[in-house]
Amino acid sequence: MLRTHSSDAPAKTPDVIVIGEALIDIVTSAQGTVERPGGSPANVAYGLGRLGVSTALLTAIGNDERGRAVEAHLQSAGVMLLPGSTSQSRTATATATVAADGSASYDFDIHWGLPPIAPPCLPKVLHTGSIATFLAPGAAAVKALLEQSHRECMVTYDPNIRPALLGSHAEARSIFEELVPLTDVVKLSDEDAHWLYPELQLEDAAARLLGLGTGLAVVTRGSEGSLLATPASQLHLPAIRSEVADTIGAGDAYMAALIYGLLARGTDGLTPAVLESIGLTATKAAAITVRRRGATPPTTEELLADLPDLATSGAVVA
């Protein structure tokens, strides 16, 4: 059982608590090398903060220059770092090499050892994902938090598969599928889905997630759009055409905007109209992000600006 850290509990419970890695992206491209704060869960927290959502992050960074850069970056979007997050001897790094088409490949230098401290209070949404849910010893702490929390708040999950950091395919899929029943929403990229379920079509992979117990399965397909599926309906949304600077953080921007949309729906369920609205919001966020270098998700004002409206131009409901 993880213990809470009540002495430093925030005065107001954040709407979203994100649990997972924060690190420094060392981005190498034709323009040179630059260091930027990153890590999929940290990017999601930052994206939520940029959208005006009250957000906190439980992570594991070092008390070093890179760790302070991560904390300052998060604070610039209004994201609070929860107590216990500065627990590592040094802050992890991910070296991202950007190709001419804007795609990125990664090499990691990371230790993930989340301290046994639970968030002091439960939010409306608990989000986790990526390396944090697979890499020992911290992955066990993340799973324990989900087991304690999933009946009390919405849980969202993006595995953001990094094969170089995983064990065998069978082991990684088992870890993933043990977490899915503890969630309400799971998002996969098409690359994630093909890696986890090479034998399945994307629609069948989404159906498998629903069969395991999640309520909403989302599969993003890059320039081919996205699929949103519930036990009652399935929606295909096209992508928004966008000039790509690089793809770093696009999936995280989509995830942040998806959570933003789920919070904004109020008491409405996951009807086809709601799915279309939240899917469109997330699609717009990803389209804005890929136009810029690095993981720079949109602000609320940018997201609500006049971008192409997909509501009447290609959504397919099944």
C-alpha positions as CSV (number, residue, x, y, z in Angstrom):
1,M,0.0,0.0,0.0
2,L,1.4,3.4,-1.0
3,R,1.3,6.1,1.7
4,T,0.0,9.6,1.1
5,H,2.0,12.7,1.7
6,S,-0.6,14.7,3.5
7,S,1.6,17.4,5.1
8,D,2.2,18.9,1.6
9,A,-1.3,18.4,0.2
10,P,-2.3,21.2,-2.1
11,A,-5.0,23.7,-0.9
12,K,-7.2,22.7,-3.9
13,T,-7.3,19.3,-5.5
14,P,-6.1,19.5,-9.1
15,D,-8.5,18.3,-11.8
16,V,-5.9,16.0,-13.2
17,I,-2.9,14.2,-11.7
18,V,-0.4,12.7,-14.1
19,I,1.9,10.0,-12.9
20,G,5.0,9.2,-15.0
21,E,8.4,10.1,-16.2
22,A,9.8,13.5,-16.8
23,L,13.1,13.9,-18.6
24,I,15.2,16.0,-20.9
25,D,14.9,15.4,-24.6
26,I,18.3,15.9,-26.4
27,V,17.0,16.7,-29.9
28,T,19.5,16.2,-32.8
29,S,18.5,17.4,-36.3
30,A,20.0,19.1,-39.3
31,Q,19.7,22.4,-37.4
32,G,21.9,21.1,-34.6
33,T,21.4,19.8,-31.0
34,V,19.1,21.3,-28.4
35,E,17.9,20.2,-25.0
36,R,14.2,20.5,-24.0
37,P,12.1,19.1,-21.1
38,G,10.1,16.1,-22.2
39,G,8.8,12.6,-21.3
40,S,5.3,11.6,-22.5
41,P,3.5,12.0,-19.1
42,A,5.3,15.3,-18.4
43,N,4.3,16.5,-21.9
44,V,0.7,15.5,-21.2
45,A,0.7,17.5,-17.9
46,Y,2.3,20.5,-19.7
47,G,-0.3,20.3,-22.5
48,L,-3.1,20.2,-19.9
49,G,-1.6,23.2,-18.1
50,R,-1.4,25.1,-21.4
51,L,-5.1,24.4,-21.9
52,G,-5.9,25.9,-18.5
53,V,-6.6,22.6,-16.7
54,S,-5.5,22.4,-13.0
55,T,-2.8,19.8,-13.2
56,A,-0.2,18.2,-11.0
57,L,2.6,15.7,-11.9
58,L,4.0,12.9,-9.7
59,T,7.4,11.9,-11.2
60,A,11.0,11.2,-10.5
61,I,13.7,13.7,-11.5
62,G,17.0,14.7,-10.0
63,N,17.9,17.7,-7.9
64,D,20.2,18.9,-10.7
65,E,20.3,21.5,-13.5
66,R,18.2,19.4,-15.8
67,G,15.7,18.6,-13.1
68,R,15.3,22.3,-12.3
69,A,14.8,22.9,-16.0
70,V,12.0,20.3,-16.1
71,E,10.3,21.9,-13.0
72,A,10.6,25.4,-14.4
73,H,9.1,24.2,-17.7
74,L,6.1,22.6,-16.0
75,Q,5.6,25.6,-13.7
76,S,5.5,27.9,-16.8
77,A,2.2,26.1,-17.7
78,G,0.9,26.2,-14.2
79,V,1.6,22.5,-13.5
80,M,2.5,21.6,-9.9
81,L,5.2,19.1,-9.1
82,L,3.9,16.8,-6.3
83,P,6.1,16.2,-3.2
84,G,8.5,13.3,-3.5
85,S,9.1,13.9,-7.2
86,T,12.7,15.0,-6.8
87,S,14.0,11.6,-5.8
88,Q,16.6,10.6,-8.4
89,S,20.4,11.1,-8.3
90,R,20.1,12.6,-11.8
91,T,17.4,13.5,-14.3
92,A,16.8,11.0,-17.1
93,T,17.4,11.9,-20.8
94,A,16.1,10.8,-24.2
95,T,18.1,11.5,-27.3
96,A,15.7,12.2,-30.2
97,T,17.1,12.1,-33.7
98,V,14.9,14.0,-36.1
99,A,14.8,12.8,-39.7
100,A,14.2,15.0,-42.8
101,D,10.5,14.1,-42.8
102,G,10.1,15.3,-39.2
103,S,9.8,11.8,-37.6
104,A,12.0,11.0,-34.6
105,S,13.8,8.0,-33.2
106,Y,14.9,7.7,-29.5
107,D,17.6,6.4,-27.3
108,F,17.1,6.6,-23.5
109,D,19.2,7.0,-20.4
110,I,16.6,6.5,-17.6
111,H,16.1,5.0,-14.2
112,W,12.4,4.9,-13.1
113,G,12.0,4.4,-9.4
114,L,8.9,6.2,-8.2
115,P,8.9,6.7,-4.4
116,P,6.1,4.9,-2.5
117,I,4.0,8.1,-2.0
118,A,0.5,8.3,-3.3
119,P,-1.1,11.6,-4.4
120,P,-2.5,13.3,-1.3
121,C,-6.0,13.5,-2.9
122,L,-7.8,12.0,-5.8
123,P,-8.5,14.2,-8.9
124,K,-11.2,14.0,-11.5
125,V,-8.8,12.3,-13.8
126,L,-5.7,10.3,-13.1
127,H,-3.5,9.9,-16.2
128,T,-0.4,7.6,-16.6
129,G,1.5,6.0,-19.4
130,S,4.7,5.4,-21.3
131,I,7.9,4.2,-19.7
132,A,6.5,4.6,-16.2
133,T,4.1,1.7,-16.6
134,F,6.7,-0.8,-17.9
135,L,10.1,-0.1,-16.4
136,A,10.9,-1.6,-13.0
137,P,10.9,-0.8,-10.2
138,G,8.7,2.2,-10.6
139,A,6.1,0.4,-12.8
140,A,4.9,-1.6,-9.7
141,A,4.2,1.6,-7.8
142,V,2.2,3.0,-10.8
143,K,0.1,-0.2,-10.9
144,A,-0.5,0.0,-7.2
145,L,-1.8,3.6,-7.5
146,L,-4.2,2.6,-10.3
147,E,-5.5,-0.3,-8.3
148,Q,-6.2,2.0,-5.3
149,S,-7.7,4.8,-7.4
150,H,-9.6,3.5,-10.5
151,R,-12.9,3.1,-8.8
152,E,-12.8,6.6,-7.4
153,C,-11.8,8.7,-10.5
154,M,-11.4,8.5,-14.2
155,V,-8.2,6.8,-15.3
156,T,-6.6,7.5,-18.7
157,Y,-3.7,5.6,-20.1
158,D,-1.3,6.0,-23.1
159,P,1.3,3.2,-23.2
160,N,3.4,5.1,-25.8
161,I,5.4,2.0,-26.5
162,R,9.2,2.3,-26.5
163,P,10.4,-1.2,-27.6
164,A,14.1,-0.4,-26.8
165,L,13.2,-0.2,-23.1
166,L,10.9,-3.2,-22.9
167,G,11.5,-6.9,-22.3
168,S,10.0,-9.5,-24.5
169,H,6.9,-8.8,-26.5
170,A,4.9,-11.3,-24.4
171,E,6.0,-9.7,-21.1
172,A,5.2,-6.2,-22.3
173,R,1.8,-7.1,-23.6
174,S,1.0,-8.9,-20.3
175,I,2.0,-5.8,-18.3
176,F,-0.1,-3.6,-20.6
177,E,-3.2,-5.9,-20.5
178,E,-3.0,-6.1,-16.7
179,L,-3.4,-2.3,-16.6
180,V,-6.2,-1.9,-19.1
181,P,-9.0,-3.2,-16.8
182,L,-8.0,-0.4,-14.3
183,T,-8.7,2.3,-16.9
184,D,-11.6,4.2,-18.4
185,V,-9.7,5.5,-21.5
186,V,-6.8,3.9,-23.4
187,K,-5.0,5.7,-26.3
188,L,-2.7,3.9,-28.7
189,S,-0.9,5.2,-31.7
190,D,-1.1,2.9,-34.8
191,E,2.5,2.0,-34.1
192,D,1.7,1.0,-30.5
193,A,-1.3,-1.1,-31.8
194,H,0.8,-2.8,-34.5
195,W,3.6,-3.6,-32.0
196,L,1.2,-4.9,-29.3
197,Y,-1.1,-6.7,-31.6
198,P,0.6,-7.5,-34.9
199,E,-2.0,-10.0,-35.8
200,L,-5.0,-7.6,-35.5
201,Q,-6.4,-4.8,-37.6
202,L,-6.7,-1.5,-35.7
203,E,-10.4,-1.8,-35.3
204,D,-9.9,-5.3,-33.8
205,A,-7.2,-4.0,-31.5
206,A,-9.6,-1.3,-30.2
207,A,-12.2,-4.0,-29.7
208,R,-9.7,-6.1,-27.6
209,L,-9.1,-3.1,-25.3
210,L,-12.9,-2.7,-24.8
211,G,-13.1,-6.4,-24.1
212,L,-10.4,-6.1,-21.4
213,G,-12.6,-3.5,-19.7
214,T,-11.7,0.0,-20.7
215,G,-14.7,2.3,-21.7
216,L,-13.1,4.2,-24.6
217,A,-10.4,3.0,-26.9
218,V,-8.6,5.5,-29.1
219,V,-6.2,4.7,-31.9
220,T,-4.3,7.6,-33.6
221,R,-3.1,7.1,-37.2
222,G,-1.1,10.2,-37.9
223,S,-2.0,11.6,-41.3
224,E,-4.8,9.0,-41.6
225,G,-6.8,10.4,-38.7
226,S,-8.0,8.6,-35.6
227,L,-10.4,5.9,-34.4
228,L,-12.5,6.3,-31.3
229,A,-14.5,3.3,-30.1
230,T,-16.8,2.4,-27.2
231,P,-18.8,-0.7,-26.7
232,A,-21.8,1.0,-28.4
233,S,-20.2,2.9,-31.3
234,Q,-17.1,3.4,-33.4
235,L,-16.0,6.7,-35.0
236,H,-13.4,7.4,-37.7
237,L,-12.1,11.0,-37.8
238,P,-9.8,12.3,-40.6
239,A,-6.7,14.3,-39.7
240,I,-6.2,18.0,-40.3
241,R,-3.6,18.7,-43.0
242,S,-0.6,20.3,-41.5
243,E,3.0,21.2,-42.5
244,V,5.2,19.1,-40.3
245,A,8.2,20.6,-38.5
246,D,8.6,17.5,-36.4
247,T,6.3,15.0,-34.7
248,I,7.8,15.2,-31.2
249,G,4.9,15.5,-28.6
250,A,2.1,15.3,-31.1
251,G,0.6,12.2,-29.5
252,D,1.0,13.8,-26.1
253,A,-0.8,16.9,-27.3
254,Y,-3.6,14.7,-28.6
255,M,-3.8,12.9,-25.2
256,A,-3.9,16.2,-23.3
257,A,-6.6,17.6,-25.5
258,L,-8.6,14.4,-25.2
259,I,-8.6,14.7,-21.4
260,Y,-9.5,18.4,-21.8
261,G,-12.5,17.3,-23.9
262,L,-13.5,14.6,-21.5
263,L,-13.5,17.1,-18.6
264,A,-15.5,19.7,-20.7
265,R,-18.3,17.2,-21.6
266,G,-19.8,17.5,-18.1
267,T,-22.4,14.8,-17.4
268,D,-22.8,13.8,-21.1
269,G,-21.9,10.2,-21.9
270,L,-19.8,8.9,-24.8
271,T,-22.4,9.4,-27.5
272,P,-21.3,9.6,-31.1
273,A,-21.7,13.4,-30.9
274,V,-19.5,13.6,-27.8
275,L,-16.9,11.3,-29.4
276,E,-16.8,13.5,-32.4
277,S,-16.4,16.7,-30.4
278,I,-13.6,15.4,-28.2
279,G,-11.9,13.7,-31.1
280,L,-11.9,16.9,-33.1
281,T,-10.5,18.8,-30.2
282,A,-7.6,16.3,-29.9
283,T,-7.0,16.2,-33.6
284,K,-6.7,20.0,-33.7
285,A,-4.2,19.9,-30.9
286,A,-2.0,17.4,-32.7
287,A,-2.2,19.4,-35.9
288,I,-1.0,22.6,-34.2
289,T,1.8,20.8,-32.4
290,V,3.4,19.2,-35.5
291,R,3.8,22.6,-37.1
292,R,6.3,23.6,-34.4
293,R,9.6,22.1,-33.4
294,G,9.6,20.2,-30.1
295,A,6.8,19.3,-27.8
296,T,4.9,22.6,-27.9
297,P,1.2,22.0,-27.5
298,P,-1.4,24.6,-28.1
299,T,-2.9,27.0,-25.6
300,T,-6.7,27.2,-25.1
301,E,-6.8,30.3,-27.4
302,E,-4.9,28.5,-30.2
303,L,-7.0,25.3,-29.8
304,L,-10.3,27.3,-30.1
305,A,-9.1,29.4,-33.0
306,D,-10.6,29.0,-36.4
307,L,-9.2,25.7,-37.7
308,P,-10.9,23.5,-40.2
309,D,-14.1,22.0,-38.7
310,L,-14.3,18.3,-39.2
311,A,-17.8,17.9,-37.8
312,T,-19.4,17.9,-41.3
313,S,-16.4,16.9,-43.5
314,G,-15.6,13.2,-43.2
315,A,-16.4,11.7,-39.8
316,V,-17.7,8.2,-40.2
317,V,-19.7,6.6,-37.4
318,A,-20.2,2.8,-37.2
